[in-house]
Amino acid sequence: MHAKTAEFDSELQELALLAKLLSHPARIAIIKLLAAQKTCISGDIANELPLSRATVCQHLQELKNAGLIKGEISGLNVNYCLNVEKWKAVKARFEGLFALTIHDFHCNC
């Protein structure tokens, strides 16, 4: 049976979309790279990853569309940085999920 996502509340839908967004190692690597910086990165992020420039650009666009990163054109370069406020909100969402109380139980399966 296929569940319809529209039947789930908006909080669960948003959390699932965020999980999907973060499900690719390249996107996680990009976020880690940007989070480690104290300023925006104006160089070519593709040089830091084992992927083609076109593939990195696609992942950057996905992260930018979701609001997790910011990108601004400056001359011939694009400056990228982590959207700190959005990242804090995402972190809080996942902390809420991982803070759920899990009861000890015995499973016989």
Backbone as a printed PyTorch tensor [residue, N CA C, xyz], in Angstrom:
tensor([[[  0.8490,  -1.1850,   0.0000],
         [  0.0000,   0.0000,   0.0000],
         [  0.8930,   1.2470,   0.0000]],

        [[  0.5890,   2.1770,  -0.8490],
         [  1.3670,   3.4040,  -0.9830],
         [  0.7180,   4.5140,  -0.1600]],

        [[  1.4790,   5.0830,   0.7770],
         [  0.9560,   6.1630,   1.6110],
         [  0.9910,   7.4760,   0.8310]],

        [[ -0.0290,   8.2600,   0.9820],
         [ -0.0860,   9.5710,   0.3430],
         [  0.5070,  10.5900,   1.3000]],

        [[  1.5220,  11.2990,   0.8540],
         [  2.1920,  12.2450,   1.7380],
         [  1.2680,  13.3570,   2.1960]],

        [[  0.2720,  13.6910,   1.4160],
         [ -0.6530,  14.7660,   1.7920],
         [ -1.4540,  14.4160,   3.0370]],

        [[ -1.5300,  13.1520,   3.3740],
         [ -2.2880,  12.7360,   4.5490],
         [ -1.5000,  12.9210,   5.8440]],

        [[ -0.2200,  13.2670,   5.7390],
         [  0.6020,  13.5080,   6.9160],
         [  0.6340,  15.0030,   7.2000]],

        [[  0.8070,  15.3630,   8.4830],
         [  0.8030,  16.7870,   8.8110],
         [  2.0370,  17.4810,   8.2310]],

        [[  1.9600,  18.7930,   8.1550],
         [  2.9990,  19.5760,   7.4810],
         [  4.3570,  19.4340,   8.1590]],

        [[  4.3840,  19.2580,   9.4690],
         [  5.6570,  19.1000,  10.1800],
         [  6.3680,  17.8230,   9.7350]],

        [[  5.6160,  16.7270,   9.6220],
         [  6.2080,  15.4690,   9.1620],
         [  6.6450,  15.5680,   7.7080]],

        [[  5.8590,  16.2370,   6.8980],
         [  6.2210,  16.4070,   5.4900],
         [  7.5060,  17.2150,   5.3500]],

        [[  7.6170,  18.2830,   6.1410],
         [  8.8180,  19.1160,   6.0770],
         [ 10.0440,  18.3370,   6.5330]],

        [[  9.9120,  17.5780,   7.6070],
         [ 11.0290,  16.7840,   8.1060],
         [ 11.4680,  15.7540,   7.0640]],

        [[ 10.5110,  15.1320,   6.3940],
         [ 10.8310,  14.1540,   5.3490],
         [ 11.5440,  14.8210,   4.1740]],

        [[ 11.1050,  16.0150,   3.7950],
         [ 11.7680,  16.7360,   2.7020],
         [ 13.2010,  17.1080,   3.0740]],

        [[ 13.3980,  17.5220,   4.3210],
         [ 14.7450,  17.8560,   4.7780],
         [ 15.6320,  16.6170,   4.7870]],

        [[ 15.0830,  15.4960,   5.2420],
         [ 15.8510,  14.2500,   5.2570],
         [ 16.2390,  13.8530,   3.8350]],

        [[ 15.3220,  14.0110,   2.9010],
         [ 15.6090,  13.6910,   1.4980],
         [ 16.6890,  14.6230,   0.9550]],

        [[ 16.5960,  15.8970,   1.3000],
         [ 17.5790,  16.8720,   0.8510],
         [ 18.9770,  16.5130,   1.3550]],

        [[ 19.0570,  16.0160,   2.5750],
         [ 20.3450,  15.6850,   3.1850],
         [ 20.7680,  14.2430,   2.9200]],

        [[ 20.0490,  13.5530,   2.0430],
         [ 20.3260,  12.1330,   1.8360],
         [ 21.4770,  11.8560,   0.8690]],

        [[ 22.0640,  12.8820,   0.2950],
         [ 23.1850,  12.6700,  -0.6240],
         [ 24.4890,  13.1100,   0.0460]],

        [[ 25.5200,  12.2660,   0.0000],
         [ 26.7820,  12.6230,   0.6590],
         [ 27.4110,  13.9060,   0.1230]],

        [[ 27.1860,  14.2350,  -1.1390],
         [ 27.7470,  15.4790,  -1.6820],
         [ 27.1370,  16.6910,  -0.9930]],

        [[ 25.8520,  16.6470,  -0.7370],
         [ 25.1940,  17.7840,  -0.0730],
         [ 25.6800,  17.9230,   1.3630]],

        [[ 25.8680,  16.7980,   2.0220],
         [ 26.3980,  16.8460,   3.3900],
         [ 27.8220,  17.3950,   3.3690]],

        [[ 28.6230,  16.9680,   2.3970],
         [ 29.9930,  17.4770,   2.2790],
         [ 29.9940,  18.9840,   2.0310]],

        [[ 29.0920,  19.4550,   1.1950],
         [ 28.9950,  20.8960,   0.9210],
         [ 28.6270,  21.6480,   2.1940]],

        [[ 27.6650,  21.1430,   2.9320],
         [ 27.2540,  21.8020,   4.1730],
         [ 28.4010,  21.8190,   5.1750]],

        [[ 29.1070,  20.6960,   5.3020],
         [ 30.2490,  20.6470,   6.2240],
         [ 31.3300,  21.6350,   5.8030]],

        [[ 31.5820,  21.7180,   4.5140],
         [ 32.5860,  22.6430,   3.9960],
         [ 32.2060,  24.0880,   4.3060]],

        [[ 30.9600,  24.4410,   4.0480],
         [ 30.5060,  25.8100,   4.3040],
         [ 30.4430,  26.1160,   5.7970]],

        [[ 30.0560,  25.1310,   6.6040],
         [ 29.9580,  25.3420,   8.0510],
         [ 31.3300,  25.5710,   8.6820]],

        [[ 32.3680,  25.0300,   8.0630],
         [ 33.7210,  25.1710,   8.6070],
         [ 34.3300,  26.5350,   8.3030]],

        [[ 33.6840,  27.3100,   7.4510],
         [ 34.2140,  28.6100,   7.0400],
         [ 33.6860,  29.7260,   7.9390]],

        [[ 34.4880,  30.7550,   8.0920],
         [ 34.0440,  31.9270,   8.8450],
         [ 33.5160,  33.0150,   7.9170]],

        [[ 33.6980,  32.8190,   6.6270],
         [ 33.1950,  33.7510,   5.6220],
         [ 32.6070,  32.9360,   4.4730]],

        [[ 32.0260,  33.6250,   3.5250],
         [ 31.5100,  32.9440,   2.3350],
         [ 32.6740,  32.4000,   1.5100]],

        [[ 32.4130,  31.3310,   0.7990],
         [ 33.4110,  30.7530,  -0.1000],
         [ 33.1930,  31.3560,  -1.4780]],

        [[ 34.2340,  31.9610,  -2.0200],
         [ 34.1060,  32.5550,  -3.3460],
         [ 34.8120,  31.7190,  -4.4010]],

        [[ 35.5440,  30.7130,  -3.9700],
         [ 36.2450,  29.8550,  -4.9200],
         [ 35.3320,  28.7890,  -5.4870]],

        [[ 35.9180,  27.8800,  -6.2030],
         [ 35.1720,  26.8100,  -6.8400],
         [ 35.0310,  25.6470,  -5.8660]],

        [[ 33.8410,  25.4390,  -5.3580],
         [ 33.5800,  24.3640,  -4.4040],
         [ 33.8180,  23.0040,  -5.0510]],

        [[ 33.6640,  22.9130,  -6.3630],
         [ 33.8680,  21.6430,  -7.0650],
         [ 35.2930,  21.1260,  -6.8920]],

        [[ 36.2500,  22.0200,  -6.6710],
         [ 37.6310,  21.5880,  -6.4520],
         [ 37.7930,  20.8240,  -5.1480]],

        [[ 36.8470,  20.9750,  -4.2450],
         [ 36.9220,  20.3330,  -2.9340],
         [ 36.2220,  18.9800,  -2.8920]],

        [[ 35.5210,  18.6310,  -3.9550],
         [ 34.7140,  17.4080,  -3.9640],
         [ 35.0920,  16.5180,  -5.1450]],

        [[ 34.9040,  15.2040,  -4.9860],
         [ 35.2480,  14.2760,  -6.0720],
         [ 34.1320,  14.1460,  -7.1100]],

        [[ 33.5750,  15.2800,  -7.5070],
         [ 32.4670,  15.2980,  -8.4610],
         [ 32.7390,  16.3390,  -9.5350]],

        [[ 32.0460,  16.2190, -10.6390],
         [ 32.1950,  17.2120, -11.7010],
         [ 31.6010,  18.5460, -11.2510]],

        [[ 32.0460,  19.5960, -11.8880],
         [ 31.5390,  20.9390, -11.5770],
         [ 30.0280,  21.0080, -11.7960]],

        [[ 29.5380,  20.3800, -12.8660],
         [ 28.0990,  20.4040, -13.1600],
         [ 27.3000,  19.7080, -12.0610]],

        [[ 27.8080,  18.5890, -11.5750],
         [ 27.1160,  17.8550, -10.5090],
         [ 27.1050,  18.6650,  -9.2230]],

        [[ 28.2340,  19.2770,  -8.8890],
         [ 28.3050,  20.1090,  -7.6840],
         [ 27.3350,  21.2780,  -7.8080]],

        [[ 27.2560,  21.8760,  -8.9830],
         [ 26.3230,  22.9930,  -9.2000],
         [ 24.8780,  22.5630,  -8.9720]],

        [[ 24.5350,  21.3550,  -9.4050],
         [ 23.1770,  20.8500,  -9.1790],
         [ 22.8910,  20.7010,  -7.6880]],

        [[ 23.8610,  20.1720,  -6.9390],
         [ 23.6670,  20.0080,  -5.4990],
         [ 23.6030,  21.3650,  -4.7960]],

        [[ 24.4330,  22.2960,  -5.2210],
         [ 24.3800,  23.6470,  -4.6550],
         [ 23.0170,  24.2770,  -4.9050]],

        [[ 22.4790,  24.0840,  -6.0900],
         [ 21.1710,  24.6530,  -6.4190],
         [ 20.0780,  24.0470,  -5.5540]],

        [[ 20.1290,  22.7360,  -5.3190],
         [ 19.1410,  22.0820,  -4.4470],
         [ 19.2030,  22.6630,  -3.0370]],

        [[ 20.4100,  22.8190,  -2.5190],
         [ 20.5740,  23.3770,  -1.1710],
         [ 20.1200,  24.8330,  -1.1210]],

        [[ 20.4000,  25.5670,  -2.1810],
         [ 19.9850,  26.9750,  -2.2370],
         [ 18.4690,  27.0850,  -2.3440]],

        [[ 17.8520,  26.2460,  -3.1780],
         [ 16.3910,  26.2640,  -3.3200],
         [ 15.6950,  25.9720,  -1.9950]],

        [[ 16.3030,  25.1380,  -1.1770],
         [ 15.7320,  24.7990,   0.1260],
         [ 16.0420,  25.8610,   1.1760]],

        [[ 16.8990,  26.8100,   0.8290],
         [ 17.2360,  27.8800,   1.7610],
         [ 18.3350,  27.5270,   2.7410]],

        [[ 18.9750,  26.3690,   2.5770],
         [ 20.0300,  25.9750,   3.5100],
         [ 21.3340,  26.7200,   3.2630]],

        [[ 21.5380,  27.1410,   2.0330],
         [ 22.7240,  27.9330,   1.7270],
         [ 22.2930,  29.1870,   0.9800]],

        [[ 23.1890,  30.1580,   0.9870],
         [ 22.9720,  31.3980,   0.2510],
         [ 24.0390,  31.4820,  -0.8320]],

        [[ 23.6750,  32.0380,  -1.9550],
         [ 24.6250,  32.2320,  -3.0380],
         [ 24.4210,  33.5980,  -3.6520]],

        [[ 25.5220,  34.2880,  -3.8860],
         [ 25.4490,  35.6350,  -4.4440],
         [ 26.5220,  35.7950,  -5.5090]],

        [[ 26.1390,  36.3240,  -6.6480],
         [ 27.0960,  36.5410,  -7.7310],
         [ 27.8840,  37.8090,  -7.4400]],

        [[ 29.2110,  37.6700,  -7.5240],
         [ 30.1060,  38.8010,  -7.3090],
         [ 31.1400,  38.7880,  -8.4380]],

        [[ 30.9250,  39.6020,  -9.4370],
         [ 31.8180,  39.5850, -10.6000],
         [ 31.6770,  38.2660, -11.3380]],

        [[ 32.7880,  37.5600, -11.4990],
         [ 32.7710,  36.2670, -12.1730],
         [ 32.5670,  35.1070, -11.2050]],

        [[ 32.5550,  35.3880,  -9.9180],
         [ 32.4330,  34.3390,  -8.9050],
         [ 31.0420,  34.3060,  -8.2980]],

        [[ 30.7190,  33.1650,  -7.7200],
         [ 29.5170,  33.0420,  -6.8980],
         [ 29.9960,  32.7590,  -5.4830]],

        [[ 29.5730,  33.5870,  -4.5530],
         [ 29.9260,  33.3980,  -3.1480],
         [ 28.8500,  32.5600,  -2.4770]],

        [[ 29.2600,  31.5030,  -1.7990],
         [ 28.3210,  30.6370,  -1.0970],
         [ 28.6210,  30.6490,   0.3900]],

        [[ 27.5520,  30.6010,   1.1820],
         [ 27.7040,  30.4540,   2.6220],
         [ 26.4800,  29.7290,   3.1740]],

        [[ 26.6520,  29.1930,   4.3500],
         [ 25.5640,  28.5080,   5.0270],
         [ 24.5530,  29.5410,   5.5120]],

        [[ 23.2790,  29.2610,   5.3590],
         [ 22.2270,  30.1070,   5.9210],
         [ 22.0690,  29.6630,   7.3710]],

        [[ 22.7470,  30.3480,   8.2600],
         [ 22.8580,  29.9180,   9.6550],
         [ 21.4950,  29.8070,  10.3260]],

        [[ 20.6270,  30.7610,  10.1100],
         [ 19.3060,  30.7230,  10.7510],
         [ 18.5040,  29.5090,  10.2900]],

        [[ 18.5250,  29.2510,   8.9960],
         [ 17.8020,  28.0890,   8.4610],
         [ 18.4260,  26.7970,   8.9830]],

        [[ 19.7680,  26.7490,   9.0360],
         [ 20.4400,  25.5460,   9.5220],
         [ 20.0760,  25.2830,  10.9840]],

        [[ 19.9910,  26.3250,  11.7870],
         [ 19.5920,  26.1580,  13.1910],
         [ 18.1730,  25.6020,  13.2850]],

        [[ 17.2910,  26.0530,  12.4140],
         [ 15.9140,  25.5520,  12.4020],
         [ 15.8760,  24.0800,  11.9930]],

        [[ 16.6750,  23.7110,  10.9940],
         [ 16.7470,  22.3090,  10.5610],
         [ 17.2960,  21.4440,  11.6930]],

        [[ 18.3340,  21.9350,  12.3300],
         [ 18.9410,  21.2060,  13.4510],
         [ 17.9140,  20.9720,  14.5560]],

        [[ 17.1320,  21.9910,  14.8670],
         [ 16.1070,  21.8620,  15.9100],
         [ 15.0570,  20.8240,  15.5220]],

        [[ 14.6850,  20.7850,  14.2460],
         [ 13.7030,  19.7860,  13.7750],
         [ 14.2170,  18.3700,  14.0110]],

        [[ 15.4730,  18.1350,  13.6210],
         [ 16.0260,  16.7970,  13.7880],
         [ 16.2940,  16.4760,  15.2530]],

        [[ 16.6920,  17.4710,  16.0430],
         [ 16.8720,  17.2340,  17.4750],
         [ 15.5540,  16.8200,  18.1060]],

        [[ 14.4540,  17.4250,  17.6580],
         [ 13.1380,  17.0360,  18.1570],
         [ 12.8230,  15.5890,  17.8250]],

        [[ 13.1780,  15.1620,  16.6340],
         [ 12.9510,  13.7750,  16.2360],
         [ 13.8120,  12.8260,  17.0620]],

        [[ 15.0890,  13.1410,  17.1880],
         [ 16.0000,  12.2520,  17.8990],
         [ 15.8380,  12.3210,  19.4120]],

        [[ 15.0930,  13.2960,  19.9060],
         [ 14.8400,  13.4000,  21.3410],
         [ 13.6400,  12.5640,  21.7780]],

        [[ 12.9690,  11.9370,  20.8080],
         [ 11.8230,  11.1000,  21.1690],
         [ 12.2550,  10.0110,  22.1400]],

        [[ 11.4230,   9.7680,  23.1170],
         [ 11.7100,   8.7180,  24.0790],
         [ 11.4620,   7.3670,  23.4230]],

        [[ 12.4630,   6.5380,  23.4530],
         [ 12.3520,   5.1880,  22.9230],
         [ 12.3460,   4.2470,  24.1210]],

        [[ 11.2690,   3.5230,  24.2470],
         [ 11.1340,   2.6140,  25.3810],
         [ 11.8270,   1.2940,  25.0750]],

        [[ 12.4450,   0.7390,  26.0990],
         [ 13.0440,  -0.5880,  25.9400],
         [ 11.9310,  -1.6030,  25.7830]],

        [[ 12.0900,  -2.4720,  24.8500],
         [ 11.1040,  -3.5270,  24.6590],
         [ 11.8210,  -4.7380,  24.1010]],

        [[ 11.1810,  -5.8520,  24.2200],
         [ 11.7550,  -7.0930,  23.7200],
         [ 10.9890,  -7.5100,  22.4800]],

        [[ 11.7130,  -7.6500,  21.4200],
         [ 11.1010,  -8.0240,  20.1510],
         [ 11.4710,  -9.4710,  19.8470]],

        [[ 10.4940, -10.2400,  19.4880],
         [ 10.7350, -11.6400,  19.1670],
         [ 10.7250, -11.8900,  17.6670]],

        [[ 10.9620, -10.8530,  16.8860],
         [ 10.9280, -11.0710,  15.4370],
         [ 12.3010, -11.3250,  14.8790]]])
